Amino acid sequence: MTQQLSFDDAGLLATLDSLADEQLDALPYGVIAFDQEARARRYNRTEADAAAFPAQKVIGQHLFIELTPCMNNHRVGGRFDVAQLAGTSLGEVLPYVLAQRRGATG
């Protein structure tokens, strides 16, 4: 079932919230769930492998300050701030590409 989830699914957030940790880890894409204070509460294996950060270093960290400061801008972090101030949730897909710099290789 989890392999068939799509970002376009109407109830995706509720479905992700209901998954056991093992099911979340089986997803083919990374998931970081965070609370109202933007602190990471769930983090799946796919994201841990892609980001090269183990879950024990991520859980409890602030998403936009400690984990992804590159997303602390008006397009991403700012939209969460606006929704939080309004007392609403941000139930939308944000088109955003993360560029990751890598050191010199070989």
N, C-alpha and C positions, 0 to 999 in steps of 0.2 A: 504493500500500500504506500509506504513512504517514498518509494522510488517514483511514484506517479504524481507526486505533488508538483504543482506549477505555481509560479509567482502570480499568475492570473486567477488562481482559484479564489472564489469569493470568501470562503471561510479559512483562508490560509493561516492567519494569526491564531485563531482558535484551535485549529488543527495542530499547529506547531506547539502551542502551549500544552496540549493534551498528550503529546508524545512522551514516552519514557525516555530516559537518557540514551539507552541502547538504540532506540528508533531514531532519535535525533542524530546520533553518531552515524547511522546508516545512510543518511541523506547524501546525495551526490554534490551538494553545495554547502558552503559554510553558513553557520547560524550563530549569531551573538544575540542573546536576549538580555535586555537591560531594564531596570526599574525606572520609576519616575524621576529619580535623581541621576539618571544616566549611568548607573553602576552596573557592570556586567554581572548577570545572575546565572546564565546558562551559556555554554560554549561547546559547540560540537567538535568531534574529531576531525572532520573535513576542514573546518576553519583553522584548527590548531596545526594541522599539517601544512596548509597553504601559507599561513602566517609565520610558521616556525616559532610559535609561542605556546608553551604548555598551559593547560587549563588552570593549574594552580597559580600561575603568574598573572592570569587574566581576571578570574572571578574576583569581584569586589572593586575592580579598578574603574575609574571614570572613563566612559567611552571617548569623550571628546577632548579630555585633557591629558590623560595618561596613556590611552591605547591608540587612538587615531587622531592626533592633533591636526593632521592634514584635512580632516573632515570638519574641523571646528571653524566653519565659515558660514556665510549667509545661505548657501545652497543646501547645506545638510544640517549642521548643528543649530544654526539659526532658526530653521524651520521647526525643529523640536522645541526650541526655547519658546517660540511664538505659540505653539500648540499647548505647551505646559502652562504658560501664563493665562491662556484662554480656558484652561481646565478641560481641554479636549485631547483626544489621541490623534496621532498622525497616522491615519490608515491609508497610506498611499505608497506606491513604489516611487522612489526617488532615483531618477536616472543619473548616475554618478560613476565615473570610472576612477579607480584608485591607481595611481602610477607609483610603482615601487622602484626605488633606486637600488641598484645592486653594485657592489664594489667590483673592481677589475677582476676578470677571470683569466685563468690559465696563462 
